[in-house]
Amino acid sequence: MQDLATKFANLTIQSDFIFKKVMSRKRICKHLLEELLQIEIADINYLEAEKTLEPEYTSRGIRLDIIVADDKNTHYNLEMQVKNNKNPETDTYVLPKRSRYYQALLDIDLLQKGQPYDLLPPTFIIFICVFDFFEKGNYVYTFKKCCLENRKLELPDEATTMILNTKGTHGDISKDIKSFYDYVNNHIVTTDFTKQIDDEISYLKLDTKVRREFMLMEARLLDERREGKAEGIAEGEANANIATAKRLLSMGLNVQDIAKATSLSIDQVEALKAE
């Protein structure tokens, strides 16, 4: 518990837990969106913080940090990305396909069964990355669908993906967005906006309910990891027993002896033999 207490005390806005809590403060989230998109927003409503979208039990569920809708029914999903993860099996970065999957599931959730497609609201998927995914130095990378044969033609599906680069060096961003980047990177307070964020984090760390929530969340994650590890070990042992049984079958040993040697049932060994 002491380690968790220390971890909680050292959390920054780069933590998903703290990021979600800070962006759950309407004045902060609203101002960030206004400054980023250079628009005026009358109000925002939170649909559900850290919502899990699972349209089918066979689908891969995702947890969205912050989903809000403004007064014009534009929907925003804000995510903090600290690591530029790769899939070790394919050696490819996961962020592009992750953004595609987030968009698809968000759309499914926004359109009720039987409703026409044109009722889908405008959406922004916004990744706040503490790394430069494209390595071009831009503060912001904004993506919409356009025609390859005529780049001036844009598909008006009203879906936008923005990948923010807090390590960027050029582009047109506001003073408050630049100060937000500096705060994310180095915990530097340079504007009233980042002071609001810093004050909010200090307040959160003094809140015993928030601290308890974090510790319970970490305990659950630890249990899940332990269960997953145990399941992996059990699966590995089962696969090893099957492989051993196959080798013993190829050597001509009888089914009963193989079952004893591998802890498999006689029926399981018979099934392997039939293969």
C-alpha positions, -999 to +999 in steps of 0.1 A: +000+000+000+029+023+007+041+018-029+007+027-042+006+058-020+039+069-034+028+062-070-004+082-064+016+112-050+039+112-081+011+110-107+011+137-134-013+146-161+004+120-183-014+094-161-047+082-176-062+084-142-052+120-135-059+131-171-094+117-169-100+135-136-087+168-148-106+167-181-137+159-161-136+195-150-158+212-175-140+246-176-107+229-183-119+205-210-140+231-227-112+256-228-088+230-242-111+222-270-118+259-278-081+267-279-072+237-299-099+241-326-101+279-324-139+279-319-163+291-293-183+264-274-213+275-253-213+243-232-202+207-231-219+176-217-201+145-206-215+114-221-195+090-199-159+092-187-138+062-195-166+045-212-163+009-224-177+002-258-184-034-267-209-038-295-206-076-296-193-100-270-168-112-295-154-078-302-124-061-287-137-037-260-120-003-256-120+022-228-124+058-238-109+084-214-132+113-221-162+117-244-180+150-245-206+167-268-209+204-273-240+226-278-239+219-316-239+181-310-203+177-321-187+148-301-151+147-289-131+118-276-099+129-258-071+104-251-037+107-235-010+086-252+023+082-234+039+053-253+042+048-290+034+011-288+042-015-314+026-049-320+056-073-314+041-098-337+038-075-367+064-049-357+040-021-366+028+008-346-007+005-332-018+042-331-032+045-367-054+014-365-063+023-329-077+056-341-097+038-368-111+013-343-120+041-318-139+060-346-158+029-357-170+020-322-178+056-313-200+058-344-218+026-336-225+039-301-238+072-314-262+058-340-292+041-324-306+010-341-329+019-370-317+055-373-305+068-407-268+073-412-271+110-418-279+115-381-244+106-371-230+137-354-196+153-363-168+137-343-132+144-333-109+117-321-081+135-303-049+118-292-026+138-270+008+122-276+040+129-257+059+117-288+061+127-325+044+098-343+052+111-377+086+127-368+078+159-388+079+183-359+043+195-362+024+205-331-008+190-346-015+165-373-052+167-385-067+140-407-098+140-428-107+118-458-098+132-492-099+119-528-065+106-540-073+116-576-083+151-566-069+163-532-093+192-532-122+168-528-130+160-492-154+133-481-179+151-460-184+124-434-176+150-406-151+126-389-118+141-379-088+126-362-062+148-345-029+136-333-013+162-310+025+162-306+035+178-273+072+176-285+064+196-316+084+226-328+063+243-354+027+250-365+000+273-356-013+268-320-025+292-294-005+303-264-026+282-241-021+250-261+017+256-262+016+261-224-005+229-221+022+210-241+049+224-218+030+214-188+024+178-201+061+175-210+078+191-181+052+201-155+059+238-162+032+263-153+034+293-176-002+305-180-034+308-161-047+278-179-019+255-168-021+270-133-058+259-132-047+224-143-019+222-117-042+235-090-067+209-099-042+181-097-030+193-063-066+193-051-071+158-064-041+145-046-055+158-013-089+141-018-089+109+001-118+096-020-098+100-052-068+084-036-089+054-025-103+052-060-068+050-075-057+024-051-087+002-058-082+006-095-046-004-092-055-034-070-080-046-096-054-042-124-029-061-104-054-089-098-062-090-135-025-092-145-020-120-119-050-139-133-038-135-168-004-147-159-018-178-141-040-185-171-010-182-194+010-206-173-018-231-172-023-229-210+015-233-215+015-264-193-014-279-212+002-272-246+035-288-233+016-319-221-001-322-255+032-319-273+048-345-250+018-369-256+022-366-294+059-374-292+052-405-270+025-416-294+050-414-322+074-436-302+047-463-299+038-460-262+004-471-251-024-447-243-026-455-206+011-449-199+010-416-219-020-404-199-001-411-166+031-394-179+014-362-191-016-359-167-039-359-197-070-381-196-072-413-216-099-397-238-076-368-245-048-391-255-071-412-276-082-380-294-046-371-301-040-406-314-070-404-337-056-372-353 
